[in-house]
């Protein structure tokens, strides 16, 4: 897709707006020269009382134009006003051209509830926040209500504690039994790479020792611990005991606010593994069917059946681990409203404490793209109906929406939402998404986020990231943990957080 931009414009923001209407489009040189690619021209002018944007979009012989003006206000600085003007003009022009109104309007970021949170923190009422989202950001009313509800629930759970002394820890186990066709996470499935697991765990244990030692030295309090992947329950019961046992020597696991083991794939779950998890203080596990339609599961490369999930769920419930999360995906290839609603009704009948509903998203590295599948969808087919169904049914069954995020190239441009029974919310998800305290991550592909959430100057949160090597065989050779823990201390001293 070709962009012609004049003025002080955030190019990435315009690209993400365009991808709402032209999913899967790219913005490289080859796309600029293609006669079949869309072309968008945008001019931005700043006036004394506000910002004016003019847009023209072409697609073949079709074209549409729009002009928008946003005045400066007490709620928005210059950059936000410019984004509003650009967003309104692009949404209007592209919407007219494509005959489509995106449900999230001009909100393109990972955290659609962020705007609601900022407005609520300015003292605006829930009703006023929803009105601003619909009138200024063109969010449809039911999504504005969802974003506001999530923002309120998040802030209630975050509370007002000493966030500068709080932190969480993420432990990466980047191995899976098979690779899903839509997956782009760092996860490895070949026998050769799986043979690295024993050495990987030893190296991981050494890095965990150094990381927890620095956390203790800095006087930080570990609130939540999340073991993710990949599929951590690909480990044998003995390997899992080694890992959880090591962690138990480094921190008081029974004092954690939440301790999650991302078990994910039902075909890796056994009663013995969950007995080990319960013994070492795990309080939350994830048993993820994605779908309970065997044809859909087979089509996306999952090696388990619906019956395998039900068996694994029973094991999780009988283990005594108090909180179970189940992940579902709306819009999977081959899924329909009928099959998805049957899946969702069955999940509700099991009464898991958490239900996370994702919208099918295709990343550039996903195998499904190399298969030649046409997976991008502007309107999303049955997906919108499925998403609405989950939000209506969870409300009826007493679940609250407590965190939400969005990704690029989701079918229908829909969202991912975590629902929970009251008191059973997944805290790590909120802390990670809202970036309110540091998340120290260890393992291949792991990324630590050091956060100063409330700087002394009252500005925006300050975030610095530390990256481990992406691949397990690179990680086994990595000796950078000492540098990383030194960087942790330097950040906390620089920002006067000790």
C-alpha positions in Angstrom: 0.0 0.0 0.0 1.3 3.5 -0.8 1.1 6.3 1.7 1.6 10.0 0.7 1.8 12.0 4.0 2.3 15.7 4.4 2.8 17.2 7.9 4.0 16.1 11.3 2.3 12.7 11.2 2.8 9.4 13.1 3.4 7.1 10.1 3.0 3.9 12.1 -0.4 5.1 13.4 -1.6 5.7 9.8 -0.4 2.3 8.7 -2.3 0.6 11.5 -5.4 2.5 10.6 -5.1 1.4 7.0 -4.7 -2.2 8.0 -8.1 -2.1 9.6 -9.6 -1.6 6.1 -6.9 -3.4 4.1 -5.9 -6.4 6.3 -2.7 -8.1 5.3 -1.4 -5.1 3.3 2.3 -4.2 3.5 4.0 -0.8 3.1 7.3 -1.7 1.4 8.6 -0.4 -1.9 7.1 -3.2 -4.0 3.6 -2.4 -2.7 4.1 1.3 -3.5 4.6 0.5 -7.2 1.8 -2.0 -7.6 -1.1 -0.6 -9.6 -3.6 -2.7 -7.7 -2.5 -1.5 -4.2 -4.5 1.1 -2.3 -3.1 4.6 -2.2 -3.8 7.0 0.7 -2.9 10.7 0.7 -3.1 12.7 4.0 -2.4 16.3 4.7 -2.2 17.6 8.2 -2.3 21.3 9.2 -2.1 22.9 12.6 -4.1 26.0 13.3 -4.4 28.3 16.3 -7.4 26.5 17.7 -6.9 22.9 16.6 -5.7 20.5 13.9 -7.1 19.9 10.5 -6.6 16.7 8.4 -7.6 15.9 4.8 -7.5 12.4 3.4 -8.0 10.9 -0.1 -7.9 7.2 -0.7 -7.8 5.3 -4.0 -8.5 1.7 -4.8 -8.5 1.0 -8.5 -11.1 3.3 -10.0 -12.8 3.9 -6.7 -12.0 6.9 -4.5 -13.2 8.6 -1.4 -12.3 11.8 0.5 -12.8 13.2 4.0 -11.8 16.3 6.0 -11.8 16.6 9.8 -11.0 19.3 12.3 -10.3 18.7 16.0 -10.0 21.6 18.4 -7.5 21.6 21.2 -9.1 20.7 24.5 -8.2 20.2 28.2 -8.3 16.4 27.7 -5.9 16.1 24.8 -2.4 17.4 24.1 -1.1 18.4 20.7 -0.1 14.9 19.7 -3.4 13.3 20.8 -5.3 16.0 18.9 -3.3 15.3 15.8 -4.0 11.6 16.1 -7.8 12.3 16.5 -7.9 14.5 13.4 -5.9 12.0 11.3 -7.9 9.0 12.7 -11.2 10.6 12.0 -10.3 11.5 8.5 -8.9 8.1 7.6 -11.8 6.3 9.2 -14.3 8.4 7.3 -12.6 8.1 3.9 -11.7 4.4 4.1 -15.1 3.6 5.6 -16.9 5.3 2.7 -14.7 3.5 0.2 -15.1 0.1 1.7 -18.6 0.4 3.1 -17.4 -0.7 6.5 -17.4 0.8 10.0 -14.8 -0.7 12.3 -16.2 -1.5 15.8 -13.2 0.0 17.5 -13.2 3.2 15.4 -9.8 4.8 15.3 -8.4 2.9 18.3 -5.6 0.8 16.9 -3.3 0.1 19.9 -2.8 -3.1 21.9 -4.7 -1.7 24.8 -8.1 -0.2 23.8 -9.1 0.3 27.4 -6.1 2.7 27.9 -8.0 5.7 26.6 -10.9 4.9 29.0 -8.4 4.5 31.9 -6.8 7.9 31.2 -10.2 9.6 31.0 -11.4 8.0 34.2 -8.2 9.1 36.0 -9.0 12.6 35.0 -12.2 12.3 37.1 -14.7 11.8 34.3 -17.7 9.7 35.0 -18.3 6.3 33.4 -21.1 7.7 31.2 -18.9 10.6 30.1 -16.0 8.3 29.2 -18.3 6.1 27.0 -19.6 9.2 25.3 -16.1 10.4 24.4 -15.1 7.0 23.1 -18.2 6.9 20.8 -18.2 10.6 19.7 -14.5 11.4 19.4 -13.0 8.0 18.7 -15.9 6.5 16.7 -16.0 3.4 18.9 -19.4 1.6 18.6 -21.4 1.8 21.9 -21.1 -1.8 23.0 -17.3 -1.7 22.6 -17.1 1.7 24.4 -19.0 0.1 27.3 -16.6 -2.9 27.3 -13.5 -0.8 27.3 -14.8 1.3 30.2 -15.8 -1.8 32.2 -12.4 -3.3 31.7 -10.7 -0.1 32.7 -12.7 0.1 35.9 -12.1 -3.5 36.8 -8.3 -3.2 36.1 -7.9 -0.2 38.3 -9.8 -1.9 41.1 -7.5 -4.8 40.9 -4.3 -2.8 40.6 -5.1 -0.8 43.7 -2.9 1.8 45.3 0.0 -0.2 46.8 3.7 0.5 46.6 4.0 -0.3 42.9 7.6 0.7 42.7 8.5 -2.1 45.1 6.3 -4.7 43.4 7.4 -6.9 40.5 6.5 -10.2 38.7 8.6 -12.9 37.2 8.1 -14.7 33.9 9.8 -18.0 33.2 10.0 -19.1 29.5 9.7 -22.8 28.4 9.7 -22.4 24.6 8.9 -26.0 23.6 5.7 -27.5 22.2 4.6 -31.1 21.2 3.4 -29.8 17.8 3.2 -26.3 16.2 -0.2 -24.8 15.5 -0.6 -23.5 12.0 -1.4 -20.0 13.2 1.4 -19.7 15.8 4.3 -17.3 15.7 5.5 -17.6 19.2 9.0 -18.8 19.9 8.3 -22.6 20.4 10.2 -25.6 19.2 8.8 -29.1 18.3 11.5 -31.2 16.5 13.0 -34.1 18.4 16.5 -32.5 18.0 15.4 -29.3 19.7 13.3 -31.1 22.3 16.5 -32.9 23.3 17.8 -29.6 24.5 15.3 -29.5 27.4 17.6 -31.1 30.1 20.5 -28.7 29.4 18.0 -25.8 29.0 16.6 -26.4 32.5 20.0 -26.4 34.1 20.9 -23.1 32.4 17.5 -21.6 33.2 18.0 -22.6 36.9 21.3 -20.7 37.0 19.8 -17.6 35.5 16.8 -17.8 37.9 19.2 -17.8 40.8 21.0 -14.7 39.7 17.7 -12.9 38.9 16.0 -13.7 42.2 19.1 -12.8 44.1 19.0 -9.3 42.5 15.3 -9.0 43.2 15.9 -9.7 46.9 18.9 -7.4 47.0 16.8 -4.5 45.6 14.2 -5.1 48.2 11.4 -5.9 45.7 8.3 -7.9 46.4 7.4 -10.6 43.8 3.6 -10.4 43.4 3.0 -13.0 40.7 5.0 -15.7 38.9 4.1 -17.0 35.4 5.6 -20.0 33.7 4.8 -19.7 30.1 5.8 -21.0 26.7 5.5 -22.8 24.4 3.9 -25.4 26.6 5.6 -25.8 30.0 3.8 -29.1 30.6 5.8 -30.6 27.8 8.3 -31.2 30.6 8.1 -34.6 32.3 6.9 -34.8 35.9 10.6 -35.1 37.1 11.7 -32.1 35.0 8.7 -30.1 36.3 9.7 -31.0 39.9 13.3 -29.8 39.2 12.1 -26.4 37.9 9.4 -25.8 40.5 11.7 -27.1 43.2 14.4 -24.6 42.2 12.0 -21.7 42.1 10.7 -22.7 45.6 14.3 -22.3 47.0 14.5 -18.8 45.5 11.3 -17.2 46.7 8.4 -18.0 49.1 6.0 -19.4 46.5 3.2 -19.7 49.0 3.3 -16.0 49.7 2.7 -15.1 46.0 -0.4 -13.4 45.0 -0.7 -15.7 42.0 1.4 -18.6 40.6 0.5 -19.7 37.1 1.6 -22.7 35.1 0.7 -22.4 31.5 -0.2 -26.0 30.7 -2.1 -25.2 27.6 -2.1 -28.3 25.5 -4.4 -31.0 26.9 -2.2 -33.8 25.4 0.7 -32.8 27.7 -1.4 -32.8 31.0 -1.2 -35.7 33.5 -2.4 -36.1 37.0 1.3 -36.6 38.1 2.4 -33.3 36.7 -0.5 -31.4 38.3 0.2 -33.1 41.6 3.8 -31.7 41.4 2.4 -28.3 40.5 0.0 -28.3 43.5 2.8 -29.5 45.8 5.0 -26.5 44.9 2.3 -23.9 45.3 0.9 -23.3 41.8 -2.5 -21.6 42.1 -3.5 -21.2 38.5 -3.3 -23.4 35.4 -4.3 -22.9 31.8 -6.0 -25.8 30.0 -6.7 -24.5 26.5 -9.0 -26.2 24.0 -9.1 -23.3 21.5 -12.1 -25.2 20.1 -14.2 -28.3 21.0 -14.8 -29.1 17.3 -12.4 -31.9 16.3 -12.4 -30.9 12.6 -11.3 -27.4 13.5 -8.6 -28.6 15.9 -7.2 -30.9 13.2 -7.2 -28.1 10.7 -5.1 -25.8 12.8 -2.5 -28.6 13.7 -3.6 -29.3 17.3 -2.7 -32.9 18.3 -5.6 -33.3 20.8 -9.3 -33.8 20.5 -12.2 -32.4 22.4 -12.3 -35.5 24.6 -8.6 -35.0 25.4 -9.5 -31.5 26.7 -12.3 -32.8 28.9 -10.0 -35.4 30.3 -7.3 -32.8 31.0 -9.9 -30.4 32.5 -11.1 -33.1 34.9 -7.4 -33.7 36.0 -7.0 -30.0 36.6 -10.2 -29.8 38.7 -9.3 -32.9 40.7 -5.8 -31.6 41.4 -7.0 -29.1 43.9 -5.3 -26.2 42.1 -7.8 -23.4 42.7 -8.0 -21.5 39.5 -8.4 -22.9 35.9 -8.2 -20.7 32.8 -9.4 -21.9 29.4 -8.4 -20.2 26.1 -10.8 -20.1 23.1 -10.2 -18.6 19.7 -13.0 -17.0 17.7 -12.7 -17.1 13.9 -10.6 -20.2 13.4 -10.6 -21.6 9.8 -13.6 -23.9 9.5 -15.3 -22.7 12.6 -18.9 -21.3 12.5 -21.2 -19.6 14.9 -23.0 -22.9 15.5 -19.8 -24.9 16.3 -18.3 -22.0 18.3 -21.4 -21.3 20.4 -21.6 -25.1 21.2 -18.0 -24.9 22.3 -18.6 -21.9 24.4 -21.7 -23.3 26.1 -19.8 -26.4 27.0 -17.0 -24.4 28.5 -19.5 -22.3 30.6 -21.0 -25.5 31.9 -17.6 -26.5 33.3 -17.4 -23.2 35.2 -13.7 -22.5 34.9 -12.6 -19.5 37.0 -11.1 -17.7 33.9 -12.2 -17.8 30.3 -10.0 -16.0 27.8 -11.5 -15.4 24.4 -9.0 -14.6 21.6 -9.8 -13.4 18.1 -8.0 -15.4 15.4 -4.9 -13.5 14.4 -2.3 -14.3 11.7 1.3 -13.3 12.3 3.9 -13.0 9.5 5.7 -16.1 10.7 2.6 -18.3 10.9 2.7 -21.6 8.9 -0.8 -21.0 7.7 0.4 -18.2 5.5 3.0 -20.5 3.8 0.1 -22.9 3.1 -1.4 -20.3 0.8 -4.5 -19.8 2.9 -6.5 -16.6 2.5 -7.0 -16.0 6.2 -7.3 -12.2 6.3 -10.9 -11.0 6.7 -12.2 -7.4 6.9 -15.6 -8.2 8.4 -14.7 -11.5 10.0 -17.7 -13.6 8.8 -19.3 -15.1 11.9 -16.6 -13.8 14.2 -18.5 -10.6 15.3 -21.5 -12.7 16.2 -19.3 -15.1 18.2 -17.6 -12.3 20.0 -20.9 -10.8 21.0 -22.1 -14.2 22.1 -19.2 -14.6 24.5 -19.7 -11.2 26.0 -23.4 -11.6 26.5 -23.2 -15.2 27.9 -20.3 -14.4 30.3 -22.3 -11.5 31.7 -25.3 -13.7 32.2 -23.2 -16.3 34.0 -21.5 -13.8 36.4 -18.1 -13.4 34.7 -16.5 -10.0 34.6 -14.2 -8.6 31.8 -11.0 -7.8 33.6 -8.4 -7.4 30.9 -8.3 -6.9 27.2 -5.8 -6.4 24.4 -5.8 -6.3 20.6 -3.5 -7.5 17.8 -3.0 -6.5 14.2 -4.6 -8.6 11.5 -7.3 -10.2 13.6 -10.4 -11.3 11.7 -12.9 -8.5 11.8 -10.5 -6.3 13.8 -11.9 -7.7 17.0 -10.4 -8.0 20.5 -9.1 -10.5 23.0 -10.8 -10.4 26.4 -10.2 -12.2 29.7 -13.3 -13.0 31.8 -13.2 -14.1 35.4 -15.5 -15.0 38.2 -15.2 -12.2 40.8 -12.1 -12.7 42.9 -10.5 -15.1 40.4 -9.0 -12.6 38.0 -5.5 -13.4 36.5 -3.4 -10.7 38.1 -0.3 -11.3 36.0 -2.2 -10.5 32.9 -3.2 -7.1 34.2 0.3 -6.3 35.5 1.9 -7.3 32.3 -0.6 -5.5 30.0 -0.9 -2.3 32.0 2.8 -2.1 32.7 2.4 -0.9 36.2 5.4 -2.7 37.7 8.5 -4.5 36.4 8.3 -8.0 34.9 11.6 -9.8 35.1 11.7 -12.5 32.5 14.2 -15.4 32.2 14.7 -17.9 29.4 14.9 -18.1 25.6 12.9 -15.4 23.9 12.2 -13.8 27.3 11.9 -10.0 27.5 12.1 -8.2 30.9 10.2 -4.9 31.2 11.6 -2.6 33.9 8.9 0.0 34.8 8.9 3.3 36.7 5.1 3.6 36.7 4.9 6.9 38.6 7.9 9.1 37.8 8.6 11.9 40.1 8.1 14.5 37.4 4.5 13.2 36.8 5.3 12.2 33.2 4.4 9.0 31.4 5.7 5.7 32.8 9.3 4.9 31.9 10.0 1.5 30.5 13.3 -0.3 29.5 13.5 -3.8 28.1 16.1 -6.5 28.4 16.2 -9.3 25.8 17.4 -12.9 26.1 18.4 -14.7 22.8 15.4 -15.9 20.9 16.4 -19.5 20.2 17.1 -22.2 22.8 20.4 -23.2 21.3 21.5 -19.6 21.4 20.3 -19.2 24.9 22.4 -22.2 26.1 25.5 -20.3 25.0 24.3 -17.0 26.5 26.2 -15.5 29.5 24.4 -12.2 29.7 22.4 -12.7 32.9 25.1 -10.9 35.0 24.8 -7.9 32.7 21.0 -8.0 32.9 20.9 -8.0 36.7 23.4 -5.1 36.7 21.0 -3.3 34.4 18.1 -4.0 36.7 20.0 -2.3 39.6 21.1 0.6 37.4 17.5 1.3 36.3 16.2 1.3 39.9 18.9 3.6 41.1 18.6 5.9 38.1 14.9 6.4 38.7 15.3 6.6 42.5 13.1 3.6 43.1 15.2 2.0 45.9 
